[in-house]
């Protein structure tokens, strides 16, 4: 067996990275080998060149806590890295942070942050008008990251509650028998822990928009209620919800949405993935598997493997979260199935991948405490000639760490790779043929236990409420040397906020594991820093079954082309000036004006008619007015940021009031108490008496074909004026029931559209249809002032949309394949403006307007200061986030400090610290503080 090795050094591009010291040592040893000419040098050079041209960025955000209430503020710290060496990114200096509703899929807030040395921090106020109760997704990304799809985008789900002392809680349990008959047991009680007795309720079970069950029932004296219904055969169990509506007079606005999580053994999705990608006849292979329920959560399983003659050939049992592995010797011409048996005796059969008659199999041995990785490659006879070349490529974070030209000896290759050649994190091993085509791939985890060592010491062992608390922080690297760095620190009360004891959201977990894997990893902190062989094996099973992200080989070797999305160093306003014949105008003066804040700038177009404005100060709110001085028959176009549209996620967070735990219940009770303090009330919140609305709302000047006010929803002048600060898009997605902007499931064009209740909808403004380019329409809505609208009428039911269908008034936006059913008509949203001239904005030659994405100015976290005089103040201090420190600095000696005051909440406080020196070292730490009630 001949193995020729080439190790690549890229230190000249990253001279400041100490992390690769071991890599350099290995290079100096192997440099004594004879250089390899030909294929492998060209292959490695191509990959190095691509990595240098298209470096990957990673972003991590630490939030102050995992869930919020209306009126709260999200406090966050952003870290932007060059993914290869975990140093501060030199590519981008502008980060986008946005919040999307899980229900409407609408982005309700989008801001940008200037990044300095890869660091920034900010806040998002969760006002009731902008963020109603529900689940949300926080995302962070740079424009450059969009070149690599959605895989590297930081994503965090959170829930915003809006509880009051009249809120209800519900506990639900569901059972499903073998005949698809469901039984749901419900228990309702109030915030005061008392049951809701003898209350008439309307209960409706929905699968999407389709009603499966509807009935009126009354709760028992104990607040109990039981229902039963039959699920249609072959119904996907995911996404079934129960609506519980209170029918008591004056309470009909109370409606609880209860997700019904139904999981049966027969609904388990069981997938099998051979190690390296192939099951080849006559070669023993490790086959990994992953079992998930209809809710997307891992399910532990055990079963048996059978060949086509129904002879048992293997057994399997999951180790953790439905994942595991077993070995199998495939036989040519055979097919294999797996059988799972449910407790009631039912069985379900799953098919394993087909057996290939010929090919290669890659097997890797990565033992827990070994300092090397064992590689075994086997090939079927006749595939490999003695002079055929293959390549083994080992990379991590997009950088080639190992490369070897290999030849088979008696159909087999055995090799050992030192783990010291790779940094901590996921390494990707690839077998390629002589034409650089990947044959087998496998990822493994490397753990050098070299994250930052962080120690926190408090000035006392225990504290009282409202005491001053001081913490000393010491940070060292793996060699014990002090580290200067930037760290974010959150302090929360355990009685109100669940502590992340598993490091599920730590900086190491994200950067070293989950950001390099596709899909969702359940409890990822379980795998970080494994302490025994079983946890290490569970980690390996995860890597065998979870898809990974990284460079696509075809892109690596493809001809060079310009990236679709440029890296941004700052806020810029660019555009083009043209003449009446659409030809560029050079050497033309363009003036940019802003009234609030006041700003006036000038620029001159280049030979292509392009202009550029930059060097802006932070602009949290701005609207620019651009004008060409010689504006006769002159056109000006501004380049506007087109944000990415992400595909809707299937998983949604359950409402806070469903099967809530003690900690979350305490959090909502604390929120109610804070609300009362702000409102100056001490008793229960007042319940408004039922108001009978007799007059139908109408819109003066409406072009509604059904007549003004004849619609499923009507928003008049008074309602629109009350929504201060919103744009048209935000108002629509937060007020129109069921309105979303996204992808129609049955549409193969992958084009986002506006929908109400999963059906496409068009818009008519002052009687003029505006279908067509929905992304452009969304952009216009986001930049159009709500104050310009007089009324909005929504027509989606057959009763009102039929009139528009008869008039063929849907515009060009509707065509086949958009998901319309024969018995349902697309809806229409009729918008009436004060101008009455329709959607078209008055265009004047040589004039344009532009509203950039706000660049936020971080505000200071409120820090109360208690002295001896005010430490006994009667005004309660009920903070759930006790302290937020976005930029705690450790000096050259590795020492840092912070201080804060305890709140009026006794118990245990958790200090959560994450950070980096932005030169390759990262780390996190949890620390507990005991706070007693002041006597």
Secondary structure, 3 states (H helix, E strand, C coil): CCEEECCCCCHHHCCCCHHHHHHHHHHHHHCCCCCCCCHHHHHHHHHHHHHHHCCCEEEEEEECCCCEECCCEEEEEEEEEECCCCEECCCCCEEEEEEEECCCCCEEEEEEEECECCEEEEEEECCCCCCCCEEEEEEEECCHHHHHCCCCCEEEEEEEECCCCCCEEEEEEEEECCCCEEEEEEEEEECCCCECCCCEEEEEEEECCEEEEEEEEECCCCCEEEEEEECCCCCCCCCEEEEEEECCCCCCCCEEEEECCCCCHHHCEEEEEEHHHCCECCCEEEEEEEEECCCCCECCCEEEEECCCCCEEEEEECCECCEEEEEEECCCCCCCEEEEECCCCCEEEEECCCCECCCEEEEEECCCCCCEEEEEEEECCCCCCCCCCEEEEEEECCEEEEEEEECCECCEEEEEEEHHHCCCEEEEEEEEECCCCEEEEEEEEECCCCCCEEEEEECCCEEECCCEEEEEEEEECCCCCECCEEEEEEEEECCCCCCCCCCCCCHHHHHHCHHHECCCCCCHHHCCCCCCHHHHHHHHHHHHHCCECCCCHHHHCCCCCCCCCCCCCCCCEEEEEECCCCCECCCCEEEEEEECCEEEEEEECCCCCEEEECCCCCCCCCCEEEEECCCCCCEEEECCCCCCCCCCCCCCCCCCCECCCHHHHHHHHHHHHHHHHHHCCCCCCCCCCCCCCCCCCCCCCCCCCCCCCCCCEEECHHHHHHCCCCEHHHHHHHHCCCEEEECCCCCCCCCCEEEECCEEEEEEECCEECCCCHHHHHHHHHHCEHHHEEEEEEECCHHHHHHHHHCCCCHHHCCCCCCCCCCCCCEEEEEEECCCCCCCCCCCCCEEEECCCCECCCCCCCCCCCCCCCCCCCCCCCCCEEEEEEEEEECCCCEEEEEEECCCCCEEEEEEEEEECCECCEEEEEEEEEEECCC
